[in-house]
């Protein structure tokens, strides 16, 4: 299964929804909370080229945020990216 990393903030409802989606799919993930860490947020923005959270990466490749993950899941592409 692919390595999953998700950048989040503590107050973001889309972050909670993205984590719930991953948990429903029984995906283990590394969560990086950028709430109070400008350096980690800058890292996320550099890697994803986006400024919003959540930002989800599978095997180091950005797939976007919650809406993107949900669309990938609906099409079956998320499972392929996860190596299922």
HELIX and SHEET records of a PDB file:
HELIX    1   1 UNK A   13  UNK A   24  1                                  12    
HELIX    2   2 UNK A   38  UNK A   48  1                                  11    
HELIX    3   3 UNK A   66  UNK A   75  1                                  10    
HELIX    4   4 UNK A   77  UNK A   81  1                                   5    
SHEET    1   A 4 UNK A  30  UNK A  33  0                                        
SHEET    2   A 4 UNK A   4  UNK A   8  1                                        
SHEET    3   A 4 UNK A  55  UNK A  58 -1                                        
SHEET    4   A 4 UNK A  61  UNK A  64 -1                                        
END                                                                             
